[in-house]
Amino acid sequence: MTISSALNAGVAGLNANATRLASISDNIANSGTYGYKRAWTEFESLVLSGAQNAGSYTAGGVRANSSRLIDERGSLVSTSSALDLAVSGRGMLPVMRSVDMDGGTGELLMTTTGAFRPDENGVLRTGTGLVLLGWPANADGTIPVMPRDTMTGLSPVVVNSNQQAGDPTTTVRLGVNLPATATDETATGDPLPLSVEYFGNLGTSETLDVTFIPTPGTGGRSNQWTMTIADSAQDGAVIGEYVLTFDDTRANGGTLANVTAVSGGSYDATTGAIVLSVAGGPLELTIGKLGDATGLTQLSDNFAPTSITKNGSPVGNLMEVEVDEHGMLRATYDTGFTRTLYQIPLVDVPNLNGLATYNDQTYGISPNSGSFFLWNAGDGPTGSVAGYAREGSTTDVAGELTNLIQTQRAYSSNAKVIQTVDEMLQETTNIKR
């Protein structure tokens, strides 16, 4: 009966608008929730089949279809903490629940933002128990090759605030001017000592004791020196001896003309470096290429170190950790040394809106989302990782209030339809009286 279908359509309209009201209320309630993705309710008409041009119409009604717009991005809000993370662009941060971590197994979850802080064990987690996952770096700061379509290799990010670390010295660049007058035939041949500090594998301070011994000339200036290098970590043992000959031509006067190795590592004329075997391993000492005025020189009558540069640092205490746009979590120590500890990859799926929605702005893999893939931040379709930032809610309060007014009026109108149908049915009943 046509009047009955009108009643059913009115009831369906009430249900549909009630569903829409629920999504609107959820959006407004979470307008200040970081990382919240707004819900959206669409209406779809229902059509009951019937003979065309039959002179009557049967109302089908309406049904509501709600979904979460996960692919929408909220604006980034600046914060004062380096471990407040957000994703600028596509992709999500990999996380898991702390209860799953303690149990040894857990589902991979995803979120677009989080305020991570170290707990009593140094594990980075949010206040709601979401643990940040990443790939641990090697001792030299490089990231090993990891599988991209599985959780294998991902581990909870741990940052101990009381940790210490040192950076061994592996390269030293030596710039020294030797007095040309020391190789005159009347010179005394007194050695000229130089001490260069370097840092061992355990953060200890060691020295390379470099001694320059001039060779007095016969009938003029020899322009020749013997350089010996001793290592304090090996009880002062000589680890290299080299004969240096300097150029005295107008074009390259004062620069190295030849280096002959008597003992120790050979001299590489293309790089100007000597590889020395110190107690902790190989150390590259650069004395300058042939004809190079920035390395060892022989000019005038002054002995002066012009520049001594090296890498490495003593043992330092952890000062801060930061995550760069590529997801590299780096620790900075009070000695100025920085070290990469983890890489935070970004998770992506073919259909973001098909992800399963959980509490705390987290999402999981579902049949509708497709399989996940782990990307380096900035590669492929993914965006970058932003530190000192949180992603704001995607709720537009003004728009939701407008939708609220429209929904209220639509609900009232459907209620009026039901009221009208009820009065018409009452009139039909009264006909029999």
WOBELQUI-V487744 format. One record per pair of residues at least 6 apart in sequence whose C-alpha atoms are under 7 Angstrom apart, sorted by sequence separation. I is the first residue (numbers start at 1). J is the second residue. D is the distance in whole Angstrom. If there is no record, write none. Layout:
i=I j=J d=D
i=I j=J d=D
This chain:
i=30 j=36 d=7
i=100 j=106 d=5
i=118 j=124 d=4
i=125 j=131 d=4
i=137 j=143 d=5
i=138 j=144 d=7
i=199 j=205 d=5
i=200 j=206 d=7
i=216 j=222 d=6
i=230 j=236 d=5
i=231 j=237 d=6
i=247 j=253 d=5
i=248 j=254 d=6
i=261 j=267 d=7
i=267 j=273 d=6
i=268 j=274 d=6
i=276 j=282 d=6
i=277 j=283 d=6
i=288 j=294 d=7
i=323 j=329 d=4
i=332 j=338 d=4
i=357 j=363 d=5
i=377 j=383 d=6
i=378 j=384 d=5
i=117 j=124 d=5
i=118 j=125 d=6
i=124 j=131 d=6
i=125 j=132 d=6
i=136 j=143 d=7
i=137 j=144 d=7
i=146 j=153 d=6
i=182 j=189 d=7
i=198 j=205 d=6
i=199 j=206 d=6
i=215 j=222 d=7
i=230 j=237 d=5
i=231 j=238 d=7
i=247 j=254 d=6
i=267 j=274 d=5
i=275 j=282 d=6
i=276 j=283 d=5
i=288 j=295 d=4
i=322 j=329 d=6
i=323 j=330 d=6
i=331 j=338 d=6
i=332 j=339 d=7
i=356 j=363 d=5
i=357 j=364 d=7
i=377 j=384 d=5
i=116 j=124 d=5
i=117 j=125 d=5
i=124 j=132 d=6
i=197 j=205 d=7
i=198 j=206 d=5
i=230 j=238 d=4
i=231 j=239 d=7
i=246 j=254 d=6
i=247 j=255 d=6
i=259 j=267 d=7
i=266 j=274 d=6
i=275 j=283 d=6
i=276 j=284 d=6
i=287 j=295 d=5
i=288 j=296 d=6
i=321 j=329 d=7
i=322 j=330 d=6
i=330 j=338 d=7
i=331 j=339 d=5
i=355 j=363 d=6
i=356 j=364 d=5
i=377 j=385 d=7
i=116 j=125 d=5
i=117 j=126 d=6
i=197 j=206 d=6
i=198 j=207 d=6
i=215 j=224 d=6
i=229 j=238 d=6
i=230 j=239 d=6
i=246 j=255 d=6
i=247 j=256 d=6
i=265 j=274 d=6
i=275 j=284 d=4
i=276 j=285 d=7
i=287 j=296 d=6
i=321 j=330 d=6
i=322 j=331 d=7
i=330 j=339 d=5
i=331 j=340 d=6
i=355 j=364 d=6
i=356 j=365 d=6
i=48 j=58 d=7
i=96 j=106 d=7
i=116 j=126 d=5
i=197 j=207 d=4
i=214 j=224 d=6
i=215 j=225 d=6
i=228 j=238 d=7
i=229 j=239 d=6
i=246 j=256 d=4
i=247 j=257 d=5
i=265 j=275 d=5
i=274 j=284 d=6
i=275 j=285 d=6
i=321 j=331 d=4
i=330 j=340 d=4
i=331 j=341 d=7
i=355 j=365 d=5
i=356 j=366 d=6
i=27 j=38 d=6
i=48 j=59 d=7
i=96 j=107 d=6
i=115 j=126 d=6
i=196 j=207 d=5
i=197 j=208 d=6
i=214 j=225 d=4
i=229 j=240 d=5
i=245 j=256 d=6
i=246 j=257 d=5
i=265 j=276 d=6
i=273 j=284 d=6
i=274 j=285 d=5
i=320 j=331 d=6
i=321 j=332 d=6
i=329 j=340 d=6
i=330 j=341 d=6
i=355 j=366 d=6
i=27 j=39 d=7
i=48 j=60 d=5
i=96 j=108 d=6
i=114 j=126 d=6
i=195 j=207 d=6
i=196 j=208 d=5
i=213 j=225 d=6
i=214 j=226 d=6
i=228 j=240 d=6
i=229 j=241 d=6
i=245 j=257 d=6
i=246 j=258 d=7
i=264 j=276 d=7
i=273 j=285 d=5
i=274 j=286 d=6
i=320 j=332 d=5
i=328 j=340 d=7
i=329 j=341 d=6
i=354 j=366 d=7
i=47 j=60 d=5
i=95 j=108 d=6
i=96 j=109 d=5
i=195 j=208 d=6
i=196 j=209 d=6
i=212 j=225 d=6
i=213 j=226 d=5
i=228 j=241 d=4
i=245 j=258 d=5
i=273 j=286 d=4
i=318 j=331 d=7
i=319 j=332 d=6
i=329 j=342 d=5
i=355 j=368 d=7
i=46 j=60 d=5
i=94 j=108 d=7
i=95 j=109 d=5
i=195 j=209 d=5
i=212 j=226 d=6
i=213 j=227 d=6
i=227 j=241 d=6
i=228 j=242 d=6
i=244 j=258 d=6
i=245 j=259 d=6
i=272 j=286 d=6
i=273 j=287 d=6
i=318 j=332 d=6
i=319 j=333 d=5
i=328 j=342 d=6
i=329 j=343 d=6
i=354 j=368 d=5
i=355 j=369 d=5
i=46 j=61 d=5
i=94 j=109 d=6
i=95 j=110 d=6
i=194 j=209 d=6
i=195 j=210 d=6
i=212 j=227 d=5
i=227 j=242 d=5
i=244 j=259 d=5
i=272 j=287 d=6
i=273 j=288 d=7
i=318 j=333 d=4
i=319 j=334 d=6
i=328 j=343 d=4
i=354 j=369 d=4
i=23 j=39 d=6
i=45 j=61 d=6
i=46 j=62 d=5
i=94 j=110 d=5
i=194 j=210 d=5
i=211 j=227 d=6
i=212 j=228 d=7
i=226 j=242 d=6
i=227 j=243 d=6
i=243 j=259 d=6
i=244 j=260 d=7
i=272 j=288 d=4
i=317 j=333 d=5
i=318 j=334 d=6
i=327 j=343 d=5
i=328 j=344 d=6
i=23 j=40 d=6
i=45 j=62 d=4
i=93 j=110 d=6
i=94 j=111 d=7
i=193 j=210 d=6
i=194 j=211 d=6
i=210 j=227 d=7
i=211 j=228 d=5
i=226 j=243 d=5
i=242 j=259 d=7
i=243 j=260 d=5
i=272 j=289 d=4
i=316 j=333 d=5
i=317 j=334 d=6
i=327 j=344 d=5
i=352 j=369 d=6
i=23 j=41 d=7
i=44 j=62 d=6
i=45 j=63 d=6
i=92 j=110 d=6
i=93 j=111 d=5
i=135 j=153 d=6
i=193 j=211 d=4
i=210 j=228 d=6
i=211 j=229 d=7
i=225 j=243 d=6
i=226 j=244 d=6
i=242 j=260 d=6
i=243 j=261 d=7
i=271 j=289 d=6
i=316 j=334 d=5
i=327 j=345 d=6
i=351 j=369 d=5
i=43 j=62 d=7
i=44 j=63 d=5
i=92 j=111 d=5
i=93 j=112 d=6
i=135 j=154 d=5
i=192 j=211 d=6
i=193 j=212 d=6
i=210 j=229 d=5
i=225 j=244 d=5
i=242 j=261 d=5
i=270 j=289 d=7
i=316 j=335 d=5
i=350 j=369 d=6
i=351 j=370 d=7
i=43 j=63 d=6
i=44 j=64 d=6
i=92 j=112 d=5
i=134 j=154 d=5
i=135 j=155 d=6
i=191 j=211 d=6
i=192 j=212 d=5
i=209 j=229 d=6
i=210 j=230 d=7
i=224 j=244 d=6
i=225 j=245 d=7
i=241 j=261 d=6
i=242 j=262 d=5
i=269 j=289 d=6
i=349 j=369 d=6
i=350 j=370 d=6
i=20 j=41 d=5
i=43 j=64 d=5
i=133 j=154 d=6
i=134 j=155 d=6
i=191 j=212 d=6
i=192 j=213 d=6
i=208 j=229 d=6
i=209 j=230 d=5
i=224 j=245 d=5
i=241 j=262 d=5
i=269 j=290 d=7
i=314 j=335 d=7
i=349 j=370 d=6
i=42 j=64 d=6
i=43 j=65 d=6
i=133 j=155 d=5
i=134 j=156 d=6
i=191 j=213 d=4
i=208 j=230 d=6
i=209 j=231 d=6
i=223 j=245 d=6
i=224 j=246 d=6
i=241 j=263 d=5
i=313 j=335 d=7
i=349 j=371 d=6
i=41 j=64 d=6
i=42 j=65 d=5
i=133 j=156 d=5
i=134 j=157 d=6
i=190 j=213 d=7
i=191 j=214 d=7
i=208 j=231 d=5
i=223 j=246 d=5
i=240 j=263 d=5
i=241 j=264 d=6
i=349 j=372 d=5
i=41 j=65 d=6
i=42 j=66 d=6
i=132 j=156 d=6
i=133 j=157 d=6
i=189 j=213 d=7
i=207 j=231 d=6
i=208 j=232 d=6
i=240 j=264 d=4
i=313 j=337 d=7
i=348 j=372 d=6
i=349 j=373 d=7
i=41 j=66 d=4
i=87 j=112 d=6
i=131 j=156 d=6
i=132 j=157 d=6
i=189 j=214 d=5
i=207 j=232 d=5
i=239 j=264 d=6
i=240 j=265 d=7
i=347 j=372 d=6
i=348 j=373 d=6
i=40 j=66 d=6
i=41 j=67 d=6
i=86 j=112 d=6
i=87 j=113 d=7
i=189 j=215 d=6
i=206 j=232 d=6
i=347 j=373 d=6
i=348 j=374 d=7
i=39 j=66 d=7
i=40 j=67 d=5
i=86 j=113 d=4
i=189 j=216 d=6
i=206 j=233 d=6
i=347 j=374 d=5
i=39 j=67 d=6
i=40 j=68 d=6
i=85 j=113 d=5
i=86 j=114 d=7
i=346 j=374 d=6
i=347 j=375 d=6
i=39 j=68 d=4
i=85 j=114 d=6
i=169 j=198 d=6
i=187 j=216 d=6
i=345 j=374 d=6
i=346 j=375 d=5
i=38 j=68 d=6
i=39 j=69 d=6
i=84 j=114 d=6
i=85 j=115 d=6
i=169 j=199 d=5
i=345 j=375 d=6
i=346 j=376 d=6
i=37 j=68 d=7
i=38 j=69 d=6
i=84 j=115 d=4
i=98 j=129 d=5
i=168 j=199 d=5
i=169 j=200 d=7
i=183 j=214 d=6
i=185 j=216 d=5
i=345 j=376 d=5
i=346 j=377 d=6
i=37 j=69 d=6
i=83 j=115 d=6
i=84 j=116 d=6
i=97 j=129 d=6
i=98 j=130 d=6
i=168 j=200 d=5
i=182 j=214 d=6
i=183 j=215 d=5
i=184 j=216 d=5
i=185 j=217 d=4
i=258 j=290 d=7
i=345 j=377 d=6
i=37 j=70 d=6
i=83 j=116 d=5
i=97 j=130 d=5
i=98 j=131 d=6
i=123 j=156 d=7
i=124 j=157 d=6
i=168 j=201 d=5
i=183 j=216 d=4
i=184 j=217 d=5
i=185 j=218 d=5
i=257 j=290 d=5
i=83 j=117 d=7
i=96 j=130 d=6
i=97 j=131 d=6
i=123 j=157 d=6
i=124 j=158 d=6
i=183 j=217 d=6
i=185 j=219 d=6
i=256 j=290 d=5
i=257 j=291 d=6
i=37 j=72 d=7
i=95 j=130 d=6
i=96 j=131 d=5
i=123 j=158 d=4
i=168 j=203 d=7
i=185 j=220 d=6
i=255 j=290 d=7
i=256 j=291 d=6
i=95 j=131 d=5
i=96 j=132 d=7
i=122 j=158 d=5
i=123 j=159 d=6
i=166 j=202 d=7
i=167 j=203 d=7
i=184 j=220 d=6
i=185 j=221 d=6
i=255 j=291 d=5
i=256 j=292 d=7
i=95 j=132 d=5
i=122 j=159 d=5
i=166 j=203 d=5
i=184 j=221 d=4
i=239 j=276 d=7
i=255 j=292 d=6
i=94 j=132 d=6
i=95 j=133 d=5
i=122 j=160 d=5
i=183 j=221 d=5
i=184 j=222 d=7
i=239 j=277 d=7
i=255 j=293 d=6
i=94 j=133 d=6
i=183 j=222 d=5
i=252 j=291 d=6
i=183 j=223 d=6
i=256 j=296 d=7
i=118 j=159 d=7
i=183 j=224 d=7
i=255 j=296 d=7
i=256 j=297 d=7
i=255 j=297 d=5
i=180 j=223 d=7
i=254 j=297 d=5
i=255 j=298 d=7
i=254 j=298 d=5
i=19 j=64 d=7
i=234 j=279 d=6
i=254 j=299 d=5
i=16 j=62 d=7
i=233 j=279 d=6
i=16 j=63 d=6
i=231 j=278 d=6
i=13 j=61 d=7
i=16 j=64 d=5
i=12 j=61 d=6
i=13 j=62 d=6
i=9 j=59 d=6
i=12 j=62 d=6
i=326 j=376 d=7
i=327 j=377 d=6
i=9 j=60 d=6
i=12 j=63 d=7
i=326 j=377 d=5
i=9 j=61 d=4
i=246 j=298 d=7
i=326 j=378 d=6
i=5 j=58 d=6
i=6 j=59 d=6
i=8 j=61 d=7
i=9 j=62 d=7
i=5 j=59 d=5
i=2 j=57 d=7
i=5 j=60 d=7
i=2 j=58 d=5
i=326 j=384 d=6
i=327 j=385 d=6
i=325 j=384 d=5
i=326 j=385 d=6
i=325 j=385 d=5
i=324 j=385 d=7
i=325 j=386 d=6
i=324 j=386 d=7
i=324 j=387 d=7
i=323 j=387 d=6
i=35 j=112 d=6
i=35 j=113 d=6
i=201 j=280 d=6
i=200 j=280 d=6
i=204 j=314 d=7
i=203 j=314 d=5
i=171 j=283 d=6
i=172 j=284 d=6
i=173 j=285 d=6
i=174 j=286 d=6
i=175 j=287 d=7
i=203 j=315 d=5
i=170 j=283 d=5
i=171 j=284 d=5
i=172 j=285 d=5
i=173 j=286 d=5
i=174 j=287 d=5
i=199 j=312 d=6
i=170 j=284 d=6
i=171 j=285 d=6
i=172 j=286 d=6
i=173 j=287 d=6
i=199 j=313 d=6
i=199 j=314 d=6
i=180 j=298 d=5
i=175 j=294 d=6
i=176 j=295 d=7
i=177 j=296 d=6
i=178 j=297 d=6
i=179 j=298 d=6
i=180 j=299 d=5
i=181 j=300 d=7
i=175 j=295 d=4
i=176 j=296 d=5
i=177 j=297 d=5
i=178 j=298 d=5
i=179 j=299 d=6
i=180 j=300 d=5
i=181 j=301 d=5
i=174 j=295 d=6
i=175 j=296 d=5
i=176 j=297 d=6
i=177 j=298 d=5
i=178 j=299 d=6
i=179 j=300 d=5
i=180 j=301 d=6
i=177 j=299 d=7
i=179 j=301 d=4
i=179 j=302 d=5
i=178 j=302 d=7
i=179 j=303 d=5
i=178 j=303 d=5
i=177 j=303 d=6
i=178 j=304 d=7
i=177 j=304 d=5
i=176 j=304 d=6
i=177 j=305 d=6
i=176 j=305 d=4
i=177 j=306 d=7
i=175 j=305 d=6
i=176 j=306 d=5
i=175 j=306 d=5
i=176 j=307 d=7
i=175 j=307 d=5
i=174 j=307 d=6
i=175 j=308 d=6
i=174 j=308 d=5
i=173 j=308 d=6
i=174 j=309 d=7
i=173 j=309 d=5
i=172 j=309 d=6
i=173 j=310 d=6
i=172 j=310 d=4
i=171 j=310 d=6
i=172 j=311 d=7
i=171 j=311 d=6
i=169 j=310 d=7
i=170 j=311 d=7
i=169 j=311 d=5
i=169 j=312 d=4
i=168 j=312 d=5
i=167 j=312 d=5
i=168 j=313 d=7
i=167 j=313 d=5
i=166 j=313 d=6
i=167 j=314 d=7
i=166 j=314 d=5
i=166 j=315 d=4
i=165 j=315 d=5
i=166 j=316 d=6
i=164 j=315 d=6
i=165 j=316 d=6
i=164 j=316 d=5
i=165 j=317 d=7
i=164 j=317 d=5
i=163 j=317 d=6
i=164 j=318 d=6
i=162 j=317 d=7
i=163 j=318 d=6
i=162 j=318 d=7
i=161 j=318 d=6
i=141 j=339 d=6
i=141 j=340 d=5
i=141 j=341 d=7
i=137 j=340 d=7
i=137 j=341 d=5
i=136 j=341 d=6
i=137 j=342 d=5
i=136 j=342 d=5
i=135 j=342 d=5
i=136 j=343 d=7
i=134 j=342 d=6
i=135 j=343 d=5
i=134 j=343 d=5
i=135 j=344 d=7
i=134 j=344 d=5
i=133 j=344 d=7
i=134 j=345 d=7
i=149 j=372 d=6
i=149 j=373 d=5
i=148 j=373 d=6
i=149 j=374 d=6
i=148 j=374 d=5
i=83 j=322 d=7
i=82 j=322 d=5
i=111 j=361 d=6
i=111 j=362 d=5
i=93 j=345 d=7
i=94 j=346 d=7
i=110 j=362 d=5
i=111 j=363 d=6
i=93 j=346 d=5
i=94 j=347 d=6
i=109 j=362 d=6
i=110 j=363 d=5
i=92 j=346 d=5
i=93 j=347 d=6
i=109 j=363 d=6
i=110 j=364 d=6
i=91 j=346 d=5
i=92 j=347 d=5
i=109 j=364 d=5
i=91 j=347 d=5
i=92 j=348 d=7
i=108 j=364 d=7
i=91 j=348 d=5
i=114 j=390 d=7
i=113 j=390 d=6
i=113 j=391 d=6
i=71 j=352 d=6
i=70 j=352 d=6
i=71 j=353 d=6
i=70 j=353 d=5
i=69 j=353 d=6
i=68 j=353 d=6
i=90 j=381 d=7
i=91 j=382 d=5
i=90 j=382 d=5
i=91 j=383 d=6
i=89 j=382 d=6
i=90 j=383 d=5
i=89 j=383 d=4
i=88 j=383 d=5
i=89 j=384 d=7
i=87 j=383 d=7
i=88 j=384 d=5
i=87 j=384 d=6
i=88 j=385 d=6
i=87 j=385 d=5
i=88 j=386 d=6
i=86 j=385 d=6
i=87 j=386 d=6
i=85 j=385 d=7
i=86 j=386 d=5
i=85 j=386 d=6
i=86 j=387 d=7
i=85 j=387 d=5
i=84 j=387 d=6
i=85 j=388 d=6
i=86 j=389 d=6
i=83 j=387 d=6
i=84 j=388 d=5
i=85 j=389 d=6
i=86 j=390 d=5
i=82 j=387 d=5
i=83 j=388 d=7
i=84 j=389 d=5
i=85 j=390 d=6
i=86 j=391 d=6
i=82 j=388 d=5
i=84 j=390 d=6
i=81 j=388 d=5
i=80 j=388 d=6
i=79 j=388 d=5
i=78 j=388 d=6
i=79 j=389 d=5
i=78 j=389 d=4
i=77 j=389 d=5
i=78 j=390 d=7
i=76 j=389 d=6
i=77 j=390 d=5
i=76 j=390 d=6
i=77 j=391 d=6
i=76 j=391 d=5
i=77 j=392 d=6
i=75 j=391 d=6
i=76 j=392 d=6
i=74 j=391 d=6
i=75 j=392 d=5
i=74 j=392 d=5
i=74 j=393 d=5
i=74 j=394 d=5
i=73 j=394 d=6
i=72 j=394 d=7
i=36 j=361 d=6
i=35 j=361 d=6
i=34 j=390 d=7
i=35 j=391 d=5
i=37 j=393 d=6
i=38 j=394 d=6
i=34 j=391 d=6
i=35 j=392 d=6
i=36 j=393 d=5
i=37 j=394 d=6
i=38 j=395 d=6
i=34 j=392 d=5
i=35 j=393 d=5
i=36 j=394 d=6
i=33 j=392 d=7
i=34 j=393 d=5
i=33 j=393 d=6
i=32 j=393 d=6
i=31 j=393 d=6
i=31 j=395 d=5
i=31 j=397 d=7
i=28 j=395 d=7
i=27 j=395 d=6
i=28 j=397 d=6
i=28 j=400 d=7
i=24 j=400 d=6
i=24 j=404 d=7
i=21 j=404 d=7
i=21 j=407 d=7
i=17 j=407 d=6
i=17 j=411 d=6
i=14 j=411 d=6
i=14 j=414 d=6
i=13 j=414 d=6
i=14 j=415 d=7
i=10 j=414 d=5
i=10 j=415 d=7
i=10 j=417 d=6
i=10 j=418 d=6
i=7 j=418 d=6
i=7 j=421 d=6
i=3 j=421 d=7
